[in-house]
């Protein structure tokens, strides 16, 4: 079974990508993710200065998924460089690329942070323009409209001139047209897309009438957002048919990952599954993918990519209901 995928002229050992923030930038945990089956790993987002993040409670399981308002806690870009260098050195022998992730409060700051992080020579830089739980500090996420998303992308690309580090822009799900924003950042120079970030939400405690999070609102992840993520990936693929996409959101099983590839993702981000299935979630999901592919007659994971975009021929069942029979 071939599980290798090509992503921006790099070959990933598997389609799975550790999503940003799940295991921070702890070097041992990033390496653990690589050894467990990730084709690439993403470090936690870092910004221009250290941030303590939001106070607890900042993440809970509300029943249909997780809701978090961690608040982009990080040591700052300068300190992050040291962590990224150590992670890259230990990941390189495993053949697993490192994706650094950055955020900032202004367009110019995005460029400044990108230039600092580039000193660590990560394989890719993911531009987080879509964190939903810091709106009171940073205002509307830059992913909220094509113009601001494109402006950030241009700043980052300009800051990275001469480095050859590809740029991945992470998009938000709660926008009128993710396709328009995807096209805007690609036209501004983005090399790849990540779709999507968490979905803004609010969970209340009925006994007190108060929010369960200290920050009040937060970002939803986990099983509840999978249909939203699939639609976002599908729309981004239609808008940018030749651009690599990391599809992420609600992937908790091998079948979920297969569906993400069918929607048009090039690789599949995995995050909250580690909460639900433990530290071995990545290994389990990869094994489930192999089993599904084998059971359905595939010998290459790339064969299922984009199947949702192919025309489907329908026939009628004995009850008259339409049944898909072929692409």
N, C-alpha and C positions, 0 to 999 in steps of 0.2 A: 504494500500500500504506500503510495507516494503522498506524503503530507507536507512536502516543501512548497512554499509559495514565494513568488517574486514580488518584491516591494521596492520600488524606486531603485532598481539596479542592485538590490541586495537580495540574497536568498535566505529566507527565514526557515529554520528547521521544521517549524510547524506553523499553522495559521493563528495560534493563540498568542495574544499580547496581554501582559499584565497591565491593567488599567492604572492610571495615576492615582496616588493617594491611598491605595489599599494597604500596601506595606511600606509606605513612606519612601525614604531614600536610605533605609537601613541596608548596608551593603550585603550582609549575610542573608537577609530576606529576599533581596533582588536576585541573588545567586541561587537561593532555594527555588524561586519561581522558575528560573532558567532550567535548573536540574529537574524540575517537576514536569516540564513539557512546554514551556513558553518559547515561542519563536523570537520574541522580543520582550523587553520589560520597560515600563515607563516609571520614572521617578516621580516623587510628589512635586506638585507645582511650587516653584519658588518665585519670590518677588524682589523688589528693589531693596527692601529692608526687612529685618526680622519681624515676625508677627506671632503673637501668642495664640491667636485664634479666639474662638468664642468659648465662654465658660460652659461647664457641664450643667444639665444634660445636653449633649451636642449630637448624639446619634442613638436612635432606638429602632427596634423592630416593631412596626405598627400592625403587622399581620399580613399585609399584602406585599411587603417589601421593607426596605429601610428608609428612614428619613434622617438626613444629617445636616448639621450646620457647624462643621468643624471650623470654618472661617479662614481657610487658607493658612493655617499655622505652618510656619517654615522658618529656617534660620537666616534667611536672606541670601541673595545670589552669591555674594562673595564667599560665605561659608559653604554654600551648596557646591561650589566648584570642587572643593577638597573631597566631598562625598562622592561626587560624580566621577572624579578621576579614579578613586579607589574602586568604585563599582565597575567602571569600564575595563580596568585592568583585570579584574577577576572574571568578567563576562566574556572577554575576548577569546580566551582559550576554549570556551564552550560554543563559540560560533553564534552567540546570541547578542544582537545589537542592543544598545542602550538609547532610550528616548528620554531626553531631558524635557521638563515641562515648565513653562514660565507664565506669570501673570503680572499685571501692572495696573496702575490707576489712570495713566494717560497714554496716549499714542506714543509720545516720545519716550516715556519710561519703558515701554515694551522693547523699543530698540536698544535702550541702555542695558536692560536685563539680558537681552539676547546676546549682546556683545560680551558681557561678563561670563555668561554660561558657556559661550563658545570656547573660552579658554580651556575648558575641560575636554574639548573635542568629543562631545557625544556624537553618536551616529545620526541622530535626528533631534530636532527641537520641536516640541509640541507647544503651540501657542494657545493658552487657555483664555479665550475671550468670552467664556460662557458660564462662569460660576454663578449660580443663582442665589446664594445665601449671603452675599456681602453688598447688596444693593444700597443699603443705607450709607455705606462708606464710599462706594465707587459709582453709585448711580446705575442707570440701565446698563446691563452687560453690553460690551462692544459687539457681541453677536446678534444684537437686537435688530440691526438694519444693515443693508448691504454697504452703505457708505462708510460707516464707522468700522465695520469688519475689514473692509478693503484697506482703509487708512492704516489700521494696525499692521496688517500684513505687509504693506509697503515699508513701514518703519522697520520691521524685523528683517525683511529681505535686504534692505539697505545696510543694516547693521552687520549683516553676515556676508557681505560682498568679500570675496577672496577666501572664504572658509570652506566652501563647497558642502556646507551642512544643509541638508534638505529641511524644509519647513512644513510641518503638519499643523493645520488650523482646526481647533476643536470647536464644533458648532453646538448651538443650543436647540432644544426640541420645540420650545414654546415661541415660535415665530410664525408669521402668516405664510411665508414661503421659504423653506430651507433651501430649495433649489436656487432661488435668486441669490441668496447669500453665499451658497456654495460657488456659483459662477463668479460672483464678485471677488471672492478671495482668490480663486484660481486665476482670474484675469489680473489680479494685483500681484501674483507671483507665487501663491501657495503651491507646493509640490504635491501635497496630499491632504486628505481631510480625515477628521475623526468625528464620527456621528454616532451617538450624541452624548452630551453632558447630562447631568441629572435634571429631573423635571421639578419646577418649583411646586411646593405643597405646604399644607398646614395640617397638623394633627392635634386634635384637642382632647383634653381629659374631661369627660362628661361630668365627673364628680365635682370638679372645681371650676369648670368652664374655661380653664386656662390652657395655653399651648403646652405641649409636652417638652418642647425645646426651649432652652433659655433664650435663644435668638428669635423665638416665636416661629418663624417660617424656616424652611430648609429645602434640601434637594432630595427628591424621591429617586430611589434606585431599586434594583431587584426585579422579581417577576412581574410586578404590576406595570412596569414601563416597557416591557418587551415589544408589544404591538406598536407603541409609539416609536421606539428605536428602529424597528423594522421598516416602518413607513418613512422615517427620516432617511435611512440608508437607501431605500428604494428611490425616493425623490432625488437625493443627491446623486445617485448613479445615473438617473435619467438626465439630470442637468449637466453632469460632467462625466460622460461615458468612458473617458480614457484616463481618469484620475484615480489613483489608489485611495481606498477608503478603509479606515479601521472602524468596523461596525461594533458598537458597544451599547449595552443597556439591556439588562434582564437576562443575560446568558447564564443559565444555571445548569445546563446539561449539554451533552454532545448533540442532541437533536436541536436544541436552541442555536448552537453554533452553526450547524448545517443550514438552518433557516436564515441566519444572518448572511451566510455566503450566498444563498439563493437570492436574497434581496439585492445583492450586488456588492457586498463587502469583499475586500481583498484579504483582509485579516480580521480577527474577531477579538475584541477586548473583553476581558473577564475581570470582574471586580467583586461584587457582593456575593458571588458563589462561594468565595473563600469563607465568608461568614456562615453560609448555610451548610456547606459540605466539608469545612475544615481545610487544613493546610494541604491536603492531598487533592483538593478539588480540581486543580489543573490536570493532574495525571488521570483522574477519573474521567473528566470531560474529554480528554484526548482519546482515551480508550473507547469511550462511548461513540465518538465520531468514527473511529476506525471500524467498530462493529456495525454501525449504521451503514457506512459506505459499502462494506463487504456484503451485508445482507441485501443491499439494493443493487448489487452488480457493478459497483464503481471500483476502480483500482487507483484513482487519482483524485485527491480532494478538489483539485481545480475544475473537475468536470461538473460540479454542481453550481459553480459560481454563476450568478445571473439568471438562473432558470426562471425566476419570477418575471423576467422581462421578455421571455419568449412567448410567442403566440400559442395559446392552448386550444386544442381541438376537443370538443365536447360531444358525448353521445348521451342517450337517454337511458335511465335505469328503468326497470319494470314498473316503477311507480310514476315515471315521467320526469323525475328529477334529473338535472344535468349532472353528468359525471365526466371529469377530465380523463382523457385516455392517452394523450400524447402532446408533445411540444412540436 
